[in-house]
Amino acid sequence: MTTQQIPVVVLAGFLGAGKTTLLNHLLRSARGTRIGVMVNDFGDIGIDAMTVAGQVGSTVSLGNGCLCCAVDAGELDEYLEVLTRPESRLDVIVIEASGLAEPEELVRMVLASENERVVYGGLVQVVDAAEFEATWQRHPGTDRHLALADLVVVNKADRVAEDELRSVRKTVAALAGRAAVVEASHGRVDPELLFDRVAPEGEIEGQMSIEDILYGSEDDDHAHPHAAYESLSVTSSTPLHPRRLMAFLDSRPEGLYRIKGFVDLGPADPANRYAVHAVGRFLRFYPEPWPAGEERLTQLVLIGSGTDASALRKELAACELNGPQDTPDEHSMWGVLRYVQRTEEEPDES
Ligand SMILES: Nc1nc2c(ncn2[C@@H]2O[C@H](COP(=O)(O)OP(=O)(O)OP(=O)(O)O)[C@@H](O)[C@H]2O)c(=O)[nH]1
């Protein structure tokens, strides 16, 4: 039964920590290793599934909501069944959890899987070095998540000063116990760190027993972090005015922690769509040519707490172009271009 078991690695981390970026790095540097991917998005639109580079064929999107709530173990097994068919010839499966999912639940589901072709391959927890302190204060569950991890990636090392990075790393290492802690920028970790971490059969390397994982502990508070977060998905076929979009983004409320998706800026740049990522006060646009034959849509997921969904929806609707008389002027893209990263190696800090 142990022959050719495929490790299933759970990739978790708070909203915007860099899970998709790390996953894309793994896919790009896989060098012959065949990676199956399951992506779970919080929000109606599967933005993460769309942004996992060139892997659409082997991606199974788990649909709306937090995996631990939306998908029971039976459903997870259905997806695993698809990915473990012999014709897939996969070497490893990575489940990218929604930034609001409980990794513990996911790990439990993988361990409870009835699929004999899979084996739990460990929990990788991605941490945003720049946002760690704030996230840790807001979410006491962070301690538990890190304690469960087999590997912690302190990502966005490029966004913090050396001493801050050292201090985050120290805190994380203390919370993560025996887990390996590595620093990374843009999720660039050695893929072997993940793929070789298959736990011995029937045992998880880490601090919790199988029973703890499978059945939970008595005092387990199951207050999922997403209980306090709302997500709003917006899809529009009317292009947005770059200036009004920037005014909206510049004045986004504190509670609006995460924005991701794509925007259509219409005549201001007919060739490209703009992937947008906001995490806290961090904002980036990534222009990319419109995929041939794809309908030109703005698709955004906004995640926050204490935000007014209908007001946000109205504000975004006000960014839409109002017919030919509302054509953006030639300088209208300047605001957007300030937040375009020049190269991946040389991020333009906001
Ligand atoms: N400067 C910098 N930016 C990064 C790094 N890693 C990721 N980012 C940026 O951070 C933003 C969020 O990254 P994602 O990979 O989408 O984060 P995520 O954890 O998948 O986000 P959710 O799906 O919302 O939970 C994007 O704009 C990334 O380009 C990094 O190491 N340094």
The ligand as a MOL file (V3000), in Angstrom:
LIG
                    3D

  0  0  0     0  0            999 V3000
M  V30 BEGIN CTAB
M  V30 COUNTS 32 34 0 0 0
M  V30 BEGIN ATOM
M  V30 1 N 7.5680 42.6750 -2.0420 0
M  V30 2 C 7.1100 41.4380 -2.0300 0
M  V30 3 N 5.8710 41.1940 -2.4690 0
M  V30 4 C 5.4240 39.9030 -2.4570 0
M  V30 5 C 6.2290 38.8360 -2.0040 0
M  V30 6 N 5.5170 37.6880 -2.0940 0
M  V30 7 C 4.3070 38.0310 -2.5780 0
M  V30 8 N 4.2410 39.3520 -2.8090 0
M  V30 9 C 3.1140 40.1320 -3.3030 0
M  V30 10 O 2.1040 40.0930 -2.2940 0
M  V30 11 C 0.8170 40.0840 -2.8960 0
M  V30 12 C 0.0170 38.8770 -2.3820 0
M  V30 13 O 0.6570 37.6840 -2.8050 0
M  V30 14 P -0.1550 36.3290 -3.0380 0
M  V30 15 O 0.8360 35.2930 -3.4250 0
M  V30 16 O -1.3300 36.5280 -3.9110 0
M  V30 17 O -0.6830 36.0590 -1.5510 0
M  V30 18 P -1.6980 34.9230 -1.0330 0
M  V30 19 O -1.1930 34.4860 0.2970 0
M  V30 20 O -1.8830 33.8610 -2.0640 0
M  V30 21 O -3.0120 35.7920 -0.8730 0
M  V30 22 P -4.5400 35.2950 -0.5250 0
M  V30 23 O -4.9250 34.3830 -1.6440 0
M  V30 24 O -5.3470 36.5350 -0.4890 0
M  V30 25 O -4.5190 34.6600 0.8190 0
M  V30 26 C 1.0690 40.0440 -4.3940 0
M  V30 27 O 1.0520 41.3760 -4.8450 0
M  V30 28 C 2.4660 39.4870 -4.5150 0
M  V30 29 O 3.1420 39.8790 -5.7020 0
M  V30 30 C 7.5650 39.1410 -1.5360 0
M  V30 31 O 8.3290 38.2900 -1.0800 0
M  V30 32 N 7.9230 40.4600 -1.5820 0
M  V30 END ATOM
M  V30 BEGIN BOND
M  V30 1 1 1 2
M  V30 2 2 2 3
M  V30 3 1 2 32
M  V30 4 1 3 4
M  V30 5 2 4 5
M  V30 6 1 4 8
M  V30 7 1 5 6
M  V30 8 1 5 30
M  V30 9 2 6 7
M  V30 10 1 7 8
M  V30 11 1 8 9
M  V30 12 1 9 10
M  V30 13 1 9 28
M  V30 14 1 10 11
M  V30 15 1 11 12
M  V30 16 1 11 26
M  V30 17 1 12 13
M  V30 18 1 13 14
M  V30 19 2 14 15
M  V30 20 1 14 16
M  V30 21 1 14 17
M  V30 22 1 17 18
M  V30 23 2 18 19
M  V30 24 1 18 20
M  V30 25 1 18 21
M  V30 26 1 21 22
M  V30 27 2 22 23
M  V30 28 1 22 24
M  V30 29 1 22 25
M  V30 30 1 26 27
M  V30 31 1 26 28
M  V30 32 1 28 29
M  V30 33 2 30 31
M  V30 34 1 30 32
M  V30 END BOND
M  V30 END CTAB
M  END
